[in-house]
Amino acid sequence: MANLNPSSRGTASPGHPSDARAALTRRYRDVRAATSKLTRPLSDADATVQSMPDASPAKWHLAHTSWFFEAMVLAPNVPGYRVFDPRYNFLFNSYYESVGARQPRALRGLLTRPALEEVLRYREHVDRAMAELLEREIAEAVLGVIELGCQHEQQHQELLLTDILHLFAQNPLLPNYADPVPLPVEFTPRDKPVYRSYPGGQFEIGHRGPGFAFDSEGPQHAVQLDPFRLADRLVTNGEWAEFIADGGYGNPLLWLSDGWAKVREEGWTAPLYWEARDGEFWTMTLRGAQPVDADAPVSHVSYFEADAFATWARRRLPTEAEWEVAAQTLPVDGNLLDSGRLRPKPAPAANGQLRQMFGDVWEWTRSAFLPYPRFRPMEGALGEYNGKFMSGQFVLRGGSCVTPRDHVRATYRNFFAPHARWQFSGLRLAEDA
């Protein structure tokens, strides 16, 4: 069992311990209800199929998030707790080697049983046990693990939507997840990005509290930055179309070696989901196939593509430290999951400040996902949560149009492999001052 320090990695206790428990009870219920709401438009077949090894079926997301609470909270802390089905430890463990063997990730879509209805009963079983546990006095460390479980489930809410989008994009019928009526294109004259200047010097980054943070967000530490400039908005689809028209996908001089190999191996000619129709680009969205909005941020591009575009634009990607320093004083406000839009949105009118720092698309940085100075993984099985992935990944910042608003913060470090494209990932340009 992990020894979670709530002051840095879990729930900060607001006043009396019973107040913290009551707040966490509400949070648990809200998060679980939000997940259930996201799956209501799906049939059993929709929830079962897996479109690629990196994606997981919606049914698996529903079960895995319940398994997390069962394996990490209930079984270690509730004497006599009855697991719903002992076989589920194999079916729905994700990557916790210390917990036991598991269904191979690429084969999750073969789990036609248990049916969706049975998985929902599993969730109810776990929720009843969690409700009983949350009525008792609970050690602060256990409260921290429950908060981690809520944050973990919010990660899977976002993954559930990106995985469904990828699944539906493979269907020739191009089914829609949400209302198929095209959203109005919010035309704004495409102003050129303004580059805001930031001084060099020593800055503090990383989470110090209060409140929750994943272990990889800390400890807070000093970084030395040279003066830099950051674009005040995200790169748009229209700008990406110019990159395509200028032969960006055919010029090896723009690409990192591994990226160019991917371009040739997989035949990349545009962002994922784009296709040319009668002289214009269309894209698959959670609301079905729609024309590409030239003024909206480009999405579903890999780190390799983002880096090649930045080279073409004679700029670069920001480091994660530069991004965080620029975002530290900004409110978490933007086109996030609660907006219901479910696709990136054009930037608001320029106002002299940074725009779109939160929401719309996760922003690739040029920083590898590595441990911060003095990083220590959590003890026990939860030590496998982030630290084991600090190899071969790049950091993204800021959240997307399918990220829950209360899940993202300036210190949040998302990470994916540099070839990954199915997430709502885009970019903001930077340059040396």
C-alpha positions as CSV (number, residue, x, y, z in Angstrom):
1,M,0.0,0.0,0.0
2,A,1.3,3.4,-0.9
3,N,2.3,5.9,1.8
4,L,0.8,9.0,0.2
5,N,1.7,12.4,1.6
6,P,-1.5,14.4,1.2
7,S,0.3,17.7,1.7
8,S,2.1,17.3,-1.6
9,R,0.3,14.5,-3.5
10,G,-3.2,14.1,-2.1
11,T,-5.9,16.1,-0.5
12,A,-5.2,19.1,1.6
13,S,-7.3,18.8,4.7
14,P,-9.6,21.8,5.0
15,G,-10.0,22.3,8.7
16,H,-11.4,19.4,10.7
17,P,-10.8,15.9,9.3
18,S,-14.6,15.3,9.0
19,D,-14.8,18.3,6.7
20,A,-12.1,16.8,4.5
21,R,-13.9,13.5,4.4
22,A,-17.2,15.2,3.5
23,A,-15.6,17.2,0.7
24,L,-13.9,14.1,-0.6
25,T,-17.2,12.2,-0.5
26,R,-18.9,14.8,-2.7
27,R,-15.9,14.8,-5.0
28,Y,-16.0,11.0,-5.4
29,R,-19.7,11.0,-6.2
30,D,-19.3,13.9,-8.7
31,V,-16.4,12.2,-10.5
32,R,-18.1,8.8,-10.7
33,A,-21.3,10.4,-12.0
34,A,-19.4,12.3,-14.6
35,T,-17.9,9.2,-16.0
36,S,-21.3,7.4,-16.1
37,K,-22.7,10.4,-18.0
38,L,-20.0,10.3,-20.6
39,T,-20.8,6.7,-21.4
40,R,-24.6,7.1,-21.8
41,P,-24.5,7.6,-25.6
42,L,-22.6,4.3,-26.1
43,S,-24.0,0.9,-26.9
44,D,-22.5,-2.3,-25.6
45,A,-20.8,-2.7,-28.9
46,D,-19.4,0.9,-28.9
47,A,-18.0,0.3,-25.4
48,T,-16.4,-3.1,-26.3
49,V,-14.4,-2.5,-29.4
50,Q,-10.7,-1.4,-29.4
51,S,-9.5,0.6,-32.4
52,M,-5.7,0.3,-31.8
53,P,-3.2,-0.9,-29.1
54,D,-2.8,2.6,-27.6
55,A,-6.6,3.0,-27.1
56,S,-8.9,1.1,-24.7
57,P,-12.5,0.2,-24.9
58,A,-14.9,2.5,-23.0
59,K,-16.1,-0.6,-21.0
60,W,-12.5,-1.2,-19.9
61,H,-12.1,2.4,-18.7
62,L,-15.3,2.0,-16.7
63,A,-14.1,-1.2,-15.1
64,H,-10.4,-0.2,-14.6
65,T,-11.3,3.0,-12.7
66,S,-13.5,0.8,-10.4
67,W,-10.7,-1.7,-10.1
68,F,-8.4,1.1,-8.9
69,F,-10.6,1.9,-6.0
70,E,-11.2,-1.8,-5.2
71,A,-7.5,-2.7,-5.4
72,M,-5.9,0.4,-3.9
73,V,-8.5,1.6,-1.4
74,L,-11.1,-1.0,-0.4
75,A,-9.1,-4.3,-0.3
76,P,-6.3,-2.9,1.8
77,N,-8.4,-0.8,4.2
78,V,-11.8,-2.5,4.6
79,P,-11.6,-5.8,6.7
80,G,-13.6,-8.5,5.1
81,Y,-14.2,-6.6,1.9
82,R,-15.6,-8.9,-0.8
83,V,-14.2,-8.3,-4.2
84,F,-16.8,-8.3,-6.9
85,D,-15.0,-10.9,-9.0
86,P,-11.5,-12.1,-8.3
87,R,-10.9,-12.5,-12.0
88,Y,-11.2,-8.8,-12.6
89,N,-7.8,-8.2,-11.1
90,F,-6.4,-9.8,-14.3
91,L,-8.8,-8.2,-16.7
92,F,-8.7,-4.6,-15.5
93,N,-5.2,-4.1,-14.0
94,S,-3.5,-1.6,-16.3
95,Y,0.3,-1.7,-15.8
96,Y,0.8,-2.5,-12.1
97,E,3.4,-5.2,-12.3
98,S,3.5,-5.5,-8.5
99,V,-0.2,-6.2,-8.3
100,G,-0.2,-9.2,-10.7
101,A,-0.5,-10.4,-14.2
102,R,-3.0,-8.7,-16.5
103,Q,-4.8,-8.8,-19.9
104,P,-2.3,-7.5,-22.6
105,R,-3.1,-3.9,-23.4
106,A,-3.4,-4.6,-27.1
107,L,-6.0,-7.3,-26.5
108,R,-8.5,-5.4,-24.3
109,G,-10.9,-5.2,-27.1
110,L,-11.3,-9.0,-27.1
111,L,-13.1,-8.8,-23.7
112,T,-16.7,-9.3,-25.0
113,R,-17.5,-10.5,-21.5
114,P,-18.2,-9.1,-19.0
115,A,-20.9,-7.2,-20.8
116,L,-21.4,-3.5,-20.3
117,E,-24.3,-4.2,-17.9
118,E,-22.2,-6.3,-15.7
119,V,-19.4,-3.7,-15.6
120,L,-22.0,-1.1,-14.5
121,R,-23.0,-3.5,-11.7
122,Y,-19.3,-3.7,-10.8
123,R,-19.2,0.1,-10.5
124,E,-22.3,0.1,-8.3
125,H,-20.7,-2.6,-6.0
126,V,-17.5,-0.5,-5.6
127,D,-19.5,2.7,-5.1
128,R,-21.6,1.2,-2.3
129,A,-18.4,0.0,-0.5
130,M,-16.7,3.4,-1.0
131,A,-19.8,5.2,0.4
132,E,-19.6,3.0,3.6
133,L,-15.9,3.6,3.9
134,L,-16.3,7.4,3.6
135,E,-18.7,7.4,6.5
136,R,-16.0,6.2,8.8
137,E,-12.9,7.9,10.3
138,I,-10.2,7.5,7.6
139,A,-6.5,7.9,7.9
140,E,-5.2,10.9,6.1
141,A,-3.0,8.8,3.9
142,V,-6.1,6.8,2.7
143,L,-7.9,10.1,2.0
144,G,-5.0,10.9,-0.2
145,V,-5.2,7.7,-2.2
146,I,-9.0,8.3,-2.7
147,E,-8.2,11.7,-4.1
148,L,-5.6,10.2,-6.3
149,G,-8.3,7.7,-7.5
150,C,-10.6,10.6,-8.4
151,Q,-7.9,12.4,-10.4
152,H,-7.0,9.1,-12.0
153,E,-10.6,8.6,-13.1
154,Q,-10.7,12.1,-14.6
155,Q,-7.7,11.1,-16.7
156,H,-9.7,8.2,-17.9
157,Q,-12.7,10.4,-18.7
158,E,-10.5,12.2,-21.2
159,L,-9.0,9.0,-22.5
160,L,-12.5,7.5,-22.9
161,L,-13.5,10.4,-25.2
162,T,-10.3,10.4,-27.3
163,D,-10.5,6.7,-27.6
164,I,-14.1,6.8,-28.8
165,L,-13.2,9.5,-31.3
166,H,-10.5,7.2,-32.7
167,L,-12.9,4.3,-32.8
168,F,-15.6,6.1,-34.6
169,A,-13.1,7.6,-37.1
170,Q,-12.4,4.0,-38.2
171,N,-16.1,3.4,-39.1
172,P,-17.0,4.3,-42.7
173,L,-20.3,5.6,-41.4
174,L,-18.4,8.2,-39.3
175,P,-20.8,8.0,-36.4
176,N,-21.1,10.9,-34.0
177,Y,-20.7,10.7,-30.2
178,A,-22.6,13.9,-29.5
179,D,-25.2,16.0,-31.3
180,P,-24.2,15.8,-35.0
181,V,-25.5,19.3,-35.9
182,P,-22.4,21.2,-37.0
183,L,-21.3,23.8,-34.5
184,P,-21.3,27.3,-35.9
185,V,-17.8,28.4,-37.1
186,E,-16.9,31.4,-34.9
187,F,-15.1,33.5,-37.5
188,T,-12.5,35.8,-36.1
189,P,-10.0,37.6,-38.4
190,R,-6.9,35.5,-38.1
191,D,-4.6,37.9,-36.4
192,K,-0.9,37.0,-36.4
193,P,0.3,35.8,-33.1
194,V,1.9,38.4,-30.8
195,Y,5.0,37.2,-29.0
196,R,5.1,38.2,-25.4
197,S,8.5,38.6,-23.8
198,Y,9.7,37.0,-20.5
199,P,12.9,37.9,-18.8
200,G,15.6,35.4,-18.0
201,G,16.5,34.5,-14.5
202,Q,15.8,32.0,-11.8
203,F,12.2,30.8,-11.3
204,E,10.4,28.2,-9.2
205,I,8.4,25.6,-10.9
206,G,6.6,22.5,-9.7
207,H,3.8,21.9,-7.2
208,R,4.2,22.9,-3.6
209,G,0.6,22.9,-2.5
210,P,-2.0,23.3,-1.2
211,G,-4.2,20.8,-3.0
212,F,-3.6,17.8,-5.1
213,A,-0.8,17.1,-7.4
214,F,0.6,14.0,-9.1
215,D,4.0,12.9,-7.8
216,S,5.6,13.9,-11.1
217,E,4.6,17.5,-10.5
218,G,7.1,18.0,-7.7
219,P,9.1,18.8,-5.8
220,Q,9.1,22.5,-6.5
221,H,12.6,23.5,-7.6
222,A,14.5,26.3,-9.2
223,V,15.2,26.6,-12.9
224,Q,17.4,29.0,-14.8
225,L,15.8,30.4,-17.9
226,D,17.2,32.7,-20.6
227,P,14.9,35.4,-21.9
228,F,12.2,34.0,-24.2
229,R,9.1,35.0,-26.1
230,L,5.9,33.0,-26.2
231,A,3.1,33.3,-28.8
232,D,-0.1,34.7,-27.4
233,R,-2.3,32.0,-29.0
234,L,-2.1,28.5,-30.4
235,V,-1.2,27.5,-34.0
236,T,-4.3,27.4,-36.1
237,N,-5.6,24.9,-38.7
238,G,-5.3,27.6,-41.3
239,E,-1.6,28.0,-40.5
240,W,-1.2,24.3,-40.7
241,A,-2.8,24.2,-44.1
242,E,-0.1,26.6,-45.2
243,F,2.5,24.2,-43.9
244,I,0.9,21.4,-45.9
245,A,0.7,23.6,-49.1
246,D,4.4,24.5,-48.7
247,G,5.4,20.8,-48.8
248,G,5.9,20.5,-45.0
249,Y,5.3,16.8,-45.0
250,G,7.6,16.2,-47.9
251,N,10.7,18.1,-46.7
252,P,13.1,16.0,-44.7
253,L,15.1,19.0,-43.7
254,L,12.2,20.0,-41.3
255,W,12.0,16.8,-39.5
256,L,13.8,14.9,-36.7
257,S,15.1,11.6,-37.9
258,D,12.6,9.5,-36.0
259,G,9.8,11.8,-37.1
260,W,10.8,11.6,-40.8
261,A,10.8,7.8,-40.5
262,K,7.2,7.9,-39.2
263,V,6.1,10.2,-42.0
264,R,7.4,7.7,-44.5
265,E,6.3,4.6,-42.7
266,E,2.7,5.7,-42.0
267,G,2.2,8.1,-44.9
268,W,1.5,11.2,-42.9
269,T,0.3,14.1,-45.1
270,A,-1.9,16.0,-42.7
271,P,-3.0,15.9,-39.0
272,L,-4.8,12.7,-37.9
273,Y,-8.5,12.7,-39.1
274,W,-8.0,15.3,-41.9
275,E,-9.1,14.4,-45.4
276,A,-9.5,16.5,-48.5
277,R,-13.0,16.8,-49.9
278,D,-13.7,18.9,-53.0
279,G,-10.8,21.2,-52.4
280,E,-11.3,21.7,-48.7
281,F,-10.2,19.8,-45.6
282,W,-12.7,17.9,-43.4
283,T,-12.0,16.3,-40.0
284,M,-13.6,13.7,-37.8
285,T,-14.8,15.1,-34.5
286,L,-16.9,13.9,-31.5
287,R,-19.8,15.5,-33.3
288,G,-19.1,13.6,-36.6
289,A,-17.3,14.7,-39.7
290,Q,-17.1,18.5,-40.1
291,P,-15.2,21.0,-42.2
292,V,-11.9,22.0,-40.7
293,D,-12.3,25.4,-39.0
294,A,-9.3,27.5,-40.2
295,D,-9.3,29.7,-37.1
296,A,-9.5,26.9,-34.5
297,P,-6.3,25.4,-33.1
298,V,-4.8,22.5,-35.0
299,S,-5.2,19.3,-33.1
300,H,-4.2,15.6,-33.3
301,V,-0.6,16.3,-34.3
302,S,2.4,14.4,-32.9
303,Y,5.4,15.9,-31.2
304,F,7.3,15.2,-34.4
305,E,4.8,17.2,-36.5
306,A,4.8,20.0,-33.9
307,D,8.6,20.2,-34.0
308,A,8.7,20.2,-37.8
309,F,6.1,23.0,-38.0
310,A,8.1,25.1,-35.5
311,T,11.2,24.6,-37.7
312,W,9.3,25.6,-40.8
313,A,8.0,28.7,-39.0
314,R,11.5,29.6,-37.9
315,R,10.5,29.3,-34.3
316,R,10.7,26.5,-31.7
317,L,8.5,24.7,-29.1
318,P,8.6,26.1,-25.6
319,T,10.2,24.2,-22.8
320,E,7.9,23.0,-20.1
321,A,9.5,25.4,-17.6
322,E,8.9,28.4,-20.0
323,W,5.3,27.3,-20.4
324,E,4.8,27.0,-16.6
325,V,6.4,30.3,-15.8
326,A,4.1,32.0,-18.2
327,A,1.1,30.2,-16.9
328,Q,1.7,30.5,-13.1
329,T,-0.4,33.6,-12.5
330,L,-3.2,32.8,-15.0
331,P,-6.6,31.4,-14.1
332,V,-7.6,28.0,-15.3
333,D,-10.1,29.2,-17.8
334,G,-10.8,28.1,-21.3
335,N,-12.5,25.7,-23.6
336,L,-12.5,22.6,-21.3
337,L,-14.8,19.6,-21.0
338,D,-17.4,21.5,-19.1
339,S,-18.0,23.8,-22.0
340,G,-19.6,20.9,-23.9
341,R,-18.1,22.0,-27.2
342,L,-16.0,18.8,-27.5
343,R,-13.7,20.4,-30.1
344,P,-11.1,23.2,-30.2
345,K,-12.4,26.7,-30.4
346,P,-10.9,29.8,-32.2
347,A,-8.9,32.1,-29.9
348,P,-10.8,35.1,-28.4
349,A,-9.8,38.5,-29.6
350,A,-6.3,39.6,-28.7
351,N,-6.2,41.4,-25.4
352,G,-2.5,41.8,-24.8
353,Q,-2.4,38.7,-22.7
354,L,-1.7,35.0,-23.4
355,R,-4.8,33.3,-24.8
356,Q,-5.8,29.6,-24.8
357,M,-3.2,28.6,-22.1
358,F,-5.8,26.2,-20.7
359,G,-8.2,24.1,-22.8
360,D,-8.6,23.5,-26.5
361,V,-5.5,21.3,-27.1
362,W,-2.7,19.9,-25.0
363,E,0.4,21.9,-26.0
364,W,3.6,20.0,-26.9
365,T,6.7,21.2,-25.2
366,R,10.3,20.4,-26.3
367,S,10.9,18.8,-22.8
368,A,11.3,15.1,-22.2
369,F,9.2,13.7,-19.4
370,L,12.0,13.2,-16.8
371,P,12.0,13.3,-13.0
372,Y,12.4,16.7,-11.3
373,P,15.4,17.1,-8.9
374,R,14.8,15.2,-5.7
375,F,11.8,13.3,-7.2
376,R,10.8,10.2,-5.2
377,P,8.1,7.8,-6.4
378,M,5.4,6.8,-4.0
379,E,5.8,3.7,-2.0
380,G,4.2,0.4,-2.9
381,A,2.2,-0.3,-6.0
382,L,1.4,3.4,-6.5
383,G,5.0,4.0,-7.1
384,E,4.3,2.6,-10.6
385,Y,1.9,5.5,-11.4
386,N,4.2,7.9,-13.2
387,G,7.9,7.3,-12.5
388,K,8.2,4.2,-14.6
389,F,7.1,6.1,-17.7
390,M,9.9,8.7,-17.5
391,S,11.6,7.4,-20.6
392,G,10.9,8.2,-24.2
393,Q,8.0,10.6,-23.5
394,F,7.5,14.3,-24.1
395,V,5.6,16.7,-21.9
396,L,2.4,18.5,-22.8
397,R,0.8,21.3,-20.9
398,G,-2.5,23.1,-20.5
399,G,-5.4,20.6,-21.0
400,S,-7.8,20.2,-23.9
401,C,-11.4,20.5,-24.8
402,V,-12.1,17.1,-23.2
403,T,-10.1,17.8,-19.9
404,P,-12.3,18.3,-16.8
405,R,-11.8,21.9,-15.5
406,D,-11.0,20.9,-12.0
407,H,-8.4,18.4,-13.1
408,V,-5.8,20.7,-14.8
409,R,-3.5,23.3,-13.3
410,A,-0.3,25.2,-14.3
411,T,2.0,22.5,-12.8
412,Y,0.2,19.5,-14.5
413,R,2.6,17.4,-16.6
414,N,0.9,15.3,-19.2
415,F,3.1,13.1,-21.3
416,F,2.9,11.0,-24.5
417,A,5.3,9.2,-26.9
418,P,6.5,11.6,-29.6
419,H,4.6,9.8,-32.4
420,A,1.2,9.9,-30.6
421,R,-1.6,11.7,-32.6
422,W,-4.9,10.5,-31.3
423,Q,-5.0,12.9,-28.3
424,F,-6.2,16.5,-28.6
425,S,-2.6,17.7,-29.0
426,G,-1.4,20.9,-30.7
427,L,1.2,23.6,-30.2
428,R,2.2,27.1,-29.3
429,L,5.3,28.6,-30.7
430,A,8.2,30.2,-28.8
431,E,11.5,31.9,-29.6
432,D,14.6,33.1,-27.9
433,A,14.5,36.7,-27.0
